[in-house]
Amino acid sequence: MHTPLTGSTWDRSEESRKDEAWLSQQWRSDEARAIIVRDGALALTADGALDWRPASDWGGVPTQPWVLVGVDEDSVARFATSAIPEGRKTAHFSGFRELAGIIEVGRGSDLTNLAAALSIMNWHATHGFCANCGSASEQTDAGWLRRCPACGSEHYPRVDPAVIMIVTDGQERALLARQTRWPEKWFSTLAGFVEPGESVEAAVHREVGEEVSIGIDSVRYVASQPWPFPSSLMFGFHAITFEESEPTPDGVEIAEARWFSRDEIKAANEDGSVLLPPRLSISRMLIEHWYGEELPVTWPR
């Protein structure tokens, strides 16, 4: 079963990132393409397609943050930037989650590459100053690095490791939960950030214990997924418990947690009493991997 937002076929072109002459040439090229990314949203055309415009529309390298996302299968350079070309003051924008409704969520799809673009642009928007001396930093390496001109410190894009796990018991039931900030009926797998000095496996044990008071007997890694909200890397696991106890939600992060057999989750999903995450998320993949096939109903986007 394919993990969403993985399997990009674009070349990230590490060497080209350092070639300022090549980058400048691409920004003046009618072949290269660029998309506007602002406030976590991406530009669309009037008919709702991704607005990949000729890079030459910008008339040269933008002064606002930008990133070389990669070079596609047709050897076309693809950029993302927060700059709007002169003469174009407005654009239609869509959040990343909403794009999953109009772009196929598959191996190597545009969503895979746009997840990288969104993460990098989020990082530029929130990390404009040196963490070492407080001076304004400058982007370099085609947006994949920020350097401080005052103290020389280099700063790389932030990635926040997190764990996400499908928990099952000795009766082949799966544990799903609803967060306190979610509407009624929305259920998903448990998840949480990895803390300093902690392995991802230890984080699985800790998060399940903290959120629903269940002890875990074994942990098996399944897959990972980048998650650009704003810059997480989700490590997916199958965790098994042989405790014969009901989950106890902590009431802080988790409002409700329930065991489901395969028959129960199928019936609840079909009648709408339980809504599962969209297929953009690795949580949906983990649930369906346990279930054995696709389930039809998702959260509203």
C-alpha positions as CSV (number, residue, x, y, z in Angstrom):
1,M,0.0,0.0,0.0
2,H,1.5,3.3,-1.1
3,T,2.4,6.0,1.5
4,P,1.0,9.4,0.4
5,L,3.4,12.3,-0.3
6,T,6.3,10.0,-1.1
7,G,8.0,8.7,-4.3
8,S,8.9,12.0,-6.0
9,T,10.4,11.5,-9.4
10,W,11.9,15.1,-9.5
11,D,15.7,15.6,-9.1
12,R,16.4,17.9,-6.2
13,S,19.6,19.0,-8.0
14,E,21.9,19.6,-5.1
15,E,24.7,20.7,-7.4
16,S,22.5,23.2,-9.3
17,R,21.4,24.8,-6.0
18,K,24.9,26.2,-5.7
19,D,25.2,27.4,-9.3
20,E,24.1,31.0,-9.2
21,A,24.6,31.6,-12.9
22,W,22.4,28.6,-13.8
23,L,19.7,29.7,-11.3
24,S,19.7,33.2,-12.7
25,Q,19.3,31.8,-16.2
26,Q,16.4,29.6,-15.2
27,W,14.6,32.6,-13.6
28,R,14.7,34.3,-16.9
29,S,13.6,31.2,-18.9
30,D,10.2,30.6,-20.5
31,E,10.8,26.9,-20.0
32,A,11.3,26.9,-16.2
33,R,8.2,27.1,-14.1
34,A,7.4,28.7,-10.7
35,I,4.4,28.7,-8.4
36,I,3.4,31.3,-5.7
37,V,3.3,30.0,-2.1
38,R,1.9,32.3,0.6
39,D,0.7,31.7,4.1
40,G,0.6,28.0,3.6
41,A,-1.4,28.2,0.4
42,L,-0.6,27.6,-3.3
43,A,-1.6,29.6,-6.3
44,L,-4.3,28.3,-8.7
45,T,-5.4,29.4,-12.1
46,A,-9.0,30.7,-12.6
47,D,-10.1,27.2,-13.6
48,G,-8.7,25.6,-10.4
49,A,-5.4,24.1,-11.8
50,L,-2.0,24.6,-10.2
51,D,-0.7,27.9,-11.5
52,W,2.8,26.9,-12.7
53,R,3.8,30.1,-14.5
54,P,6.9,30.7,-16.7
55,A,9.7,31.7,-14.4
56,S,10.4,34.6,-16.8
57,D,7.2,36.3,-15.5
58,W,9.3,37.3,-12.5
59,G,11.9,39.1,-14.7
60,G,14.8,37.6,-12.8
61,V,15.6,36.1,-9.4
62,P,12.9,37.3,-6.8
63,T,14.0,39.4,-3.9
64,Q,11.4,37.6,-1.7
65,P,12.0,34.0,-0.5
66,W,12.1,31.3,-3.1
67,V,13.3,27.7,-3.5
68,L,14.3,25.4,-6.3
69,V,11.9,22.5,-5.6
70,G,13.6,20.3,-8.2
71,V,14.0,19.5,-11.9
72,D,11.1,17.4,-13.3
73,E,11.1,14.4,-15.6
74,D,11.2,16.7,-18.6
75,S,14.3,18.5,-17.3
76,V,12.3,21.6,-16.4
77,A,13.4,23.6,-13.3
78,R,10.5,24.1,-10.9
79,F,10.6,26.9,-8.3
80,A,8.3,28.1,-5.5
81,T,8.3,31.7,-4.3
82,S,6.3,34.1,-2.1
83,A,6.8,36.9,-4.7
84,I,4.0,37.9,-7.0
85,P,5.1,38.9,-10.5
86,E,4.7,42.6,-11.3
87,G,1.4,43.4,-12.9
88,R,-0.3,40.5,-11.2
89,K,-1.6,41.7,-7.8
90,T,-4.1,38.9,-7.2
91,A,-4.2,35.2,-7.4
92,H,-6.5,32.3,-6.4
93,F,-5.0,30.3,-3.5
94,S,-5.8,26.9,-2.0
95,G,-4.6,25.2,1.1
96,F,-2.6,22.1,0.8
97,R,-5.3,19.8,2.2
98,E,-7.9,21.1,-0.2
99,L,-5.6,20.3,-3.1
100,A,-6.0,16.6,-2.3
101,G,-9.5,17.0,-3.7
102,I,-8.3,18.0,-7.1
103,I,-4.9,16.3,-7.5
104,E,-4.4,12.6,-7.4
105,V,-2.8,11.4,-4.2
106,G,-0.3,8.9,-5.7
107,R,3.3,8.1,-6.0
108,G,5.3,10.9,-7.5
109,S,2.3,13.3,-7.9
110,D,2.5,17.1,-7.8
111,L,1.4,16.9,-4.1
112,T,4.6,15.1,-3.2
113,N,6.8,17.9,-4.5
114,L,4.5,20.6,-3.3
115,A,4.8,19.2,0.2
116,A,8.5,20.0,0.0
117,A,7.9,23.4,-1.4
118,L,5.4,24.3,1.3
119,S,7.7,23.1,4.1
120,I,10.7,25.2,2.8
121,M,8.5,28.3,2.3
122,N,7.0,27.9,5.8
123,W,10.6,27.7,7.1
124,H,11.7,30.9,5.3
125,A,8.6,32.7,6.6
126,T,9.4,31.9,10.3
127,H,13.2,31.7,10.4
128,G,14.4,35.0,9.0
129,F,16.8,35.8,11.8
130,C,20.0,34.0,13.0
131,A,19.4,31.8,16.1
132,N,23.0,32.4,17.1
133,C,23.3,36.2,17.2
134,G,19.8,37.5,16.2
135,S,20.9,39.2,12.9
136,A,18.8,39.0,9.8
137,S,19.9,35.9,7.8
138,E,20.0,35.5,4.0
139,Q,18.9,32.7,1.9
140,T,21.4,30.8,-0.3
141,D,21.7,27.4,-2.1
142,A,18.5,28.1,-4.0
143,G,16.5,28.4,-0.8
144,W,17.8,25.3,1.0
145,L,20.1,27.2,3.4
146,R,20.1,30.4,5.3
147,R,23.4,32.1,6.2
148,C,24.0,34.8,8.8
149,P,26.2,37.6,7.3
150,A,27.1,38.8,10.8
151,C,28.4,35.7,12.5
152,G,28.6,33.3,9.6
153,S,26.2,30.7,11.1
154,E,24.4,28.4,8.7
155,H,20.8,27.3,9.2
156,Y,19.2,24.4,7.5
157,P,15.4,23.7,7.0
158,R,13.7,22.5,10.2
159,V,12.3,19.0,10.3
160,D,10.3,17.9,13.3
161,P,10.2,14.1,13.9
162,A,6.9,12.7,15.1
163,V,5.4,9.2,15.5
164,I,2.0,8.0,14.4
165,M,0.7,4.6,15.2
166,I,-2.1,2.1,14.7
167,V,-2.5,0.3,18.0
168,T,-4.0,-3.2,17.9
169,D,-4.7,-5.8,20.6
170,G,-4.8,-9.6,21.0
171,Q,-8.4,-9.6,19.6
172,E,-7.3,-8.0,16.4
173,R,-9.0,-4.8,17.2
174,A,-7.6,-1.4,16.3
175,L,-7.6,1.6,18.7
176,L,-8.8,4.9,17.1
177,A,-9.2,8.2,18.9
178,R,-10.7,11.7,18.6
179,Q,-8.7,14.7,19.6
180,T,-10.3,17.3,21.8
181,R,-10.2,20.0,19.1
182,W,-11.9,17.8,16.4
183,P,-15.6,17.6,15.6
184,E,-17.7,14.7,16.7
185,K,-17.2,11.5,14.6
186,W,-13.7,12.4,13.5
187,F,-11.4,9.5,14.5
188,S,-7.8,8.7,13.6
189,T,-4.6,7.0,14.9
190,L,-2.6,8.3,17.9
191,A,0.4,10.5,17.2
192,G,2.9,12.8,18.9
193,F,6.2,14.5,18.6
194,V,9.5,12.8,19.4
195,E,11.2,14.5,22.4
196,P,15.0,15.3,22.7
197,G,17.0,12.3,23.7
198,E,14.2,9.9,22.8
199,S,14.1,7.1,20.1
200,V,11.1,6.9,17.9
201,E,10.2,3.6,19.4
202,A,10.3,5.1,22.9
203,A,8.1,7.9,21.7
204,V,5.4,5.4,20.6
205,H,5.4,3.8,24.1
206,R,5.3,7.2,25.8
207,E,2.6,8.8,23.6
208,V,0.2,5.8,23.9
209,G,0.7,5.7,27.6
210,E,0.2,9.4,28.1
211,E,-2.8,9.8,25.8
212,V,-4.9,6.6,26.5
213,S,-3.1,4.8,29.4
214,I,-2.4,1.7,27.4
215,G,1.0,-0.2,27.7
216,I,2.6,-1.3,24.5
217,D,4.2,-4.8,24.2
218,S,5.8,-4.5,20.7
219,V,6.4,-1.8,18.1
220,R,7.0,-2.4,14.3
221,Y,8.0,0.3,11.9
222,V,5.8,0.6,8.8
223,A,6.6,3.7,6.8
224,S,7.4,7.4,7.0
225,Q,5.7,10.5,5.4
226,P,6.7,14.2,5.2
227,W,3.8,16.3,6.6
228,P,4.2,20.0,5.8
229,F,2.1,21.4,8.7
230,P,4.5,23.1,9.0
231,S,7.5,20.7,8.8
232,S,6.9,17.3,10.4
233,L,8.4,13.9,9.4
234,M,5.9,11.3,10.5
235,F,7.3,7.8,11.4
236,G,4.4,5.3,11.1
237,F,4.3,2.3,13.4
238,H,2.1,-0.7,14.2
239,A,2.0,-1.0,18.0
240,I,0.7,-4.1,19.7
241,T,-0.7,-4.4,23.2
242,F,-1.8,-7.6,25.0
243,E,-3.4,-5.6,27.9
244,E,-7.1,-6.4,28.3
245,S,-8.2,-2.9,29.3
246,E,-10.2,-0.1,27.9
247,P,-8.4,3.1,26.8
248,T,-8.6,6.1,29.2
249,P,-8.4,9.4,27.2
250,D,-6.3,12.0,28.9
251,G,-8.9,14.7,28.4
252,V,-6.3,17.2,27.2
253,E,-5.4,16.0,23.8
254,I,-7.7,13.0,23.5
255,A,-11.4,13.3,24.0
256,E,-12.5,9.8,23.0
257,A,-10.8,6.5,22.3
258,R,-12.4,3.2,21.2
259,W,-11.4,-0.3,20.1
260,F,-12.9,-1.3,16.8
261,S,-13.1,-4.7,15.2
262,R,-12.9,-4.8,11.4
263,D,-16.6,-5.4,11.2
264,E,-17.3,-2.5,13.6
265,I,-15.1,0.0,11.7
266,K,-16.6,-1.0,8.4
267,A,-20.2,-0.5,9.7
268,A,-19.4,2.8,11.5
269,N,-17.6,4.2,8.5
270,E,-20.4,3.2,6.1
271,D,-23.2,4.7,8.2
272,G,-21.2,7.9,8.9
273,S,-20.9,7.5,12.7
274,V,-17.1,7.4,12.3
275,L,-15.2,9.5,9.8
276,L,-11.6,8.6,9.0
277,P,-8.7,10.9,7.9
278,P,-8.4,11.7,4.2
279,R,-6.0,9.6,2.0
280,L,-3.5,12.5,2.1
281,S,-2.4,11.3,5.5
282,I,-0.3,8.3,6.6
283,S,-2.9,7.7,9.3
284,R,-5.4,6.7,6.7
285,M,-2.8,4.3,5.2
286,L,-2.1,2.7,8.5
287,I,-5.8,2.2,9.2
288,E,-6.5,0.7,5.8
289,H,-3.3,-1.4,6.0
290,W,-4.7,-3.0,9.2
291,Y,-8.2,-3.3,7.8
292,G,-7.0,-5.0,4.6
293,E,-8.6,-2.7,1.9
294,E,-9.8,0.8,1.3
295,L,-12.7,2.3,3.4
296,P,-15.0,4.7,1.7
297,V,-15.7,7.7,4.0
298,T,-13.3,10.5,5.0
299,W,-13.3,13.7,6.9
300,P,-14.7,16.7,5.0
301,R,-11.8,18.5,3.5
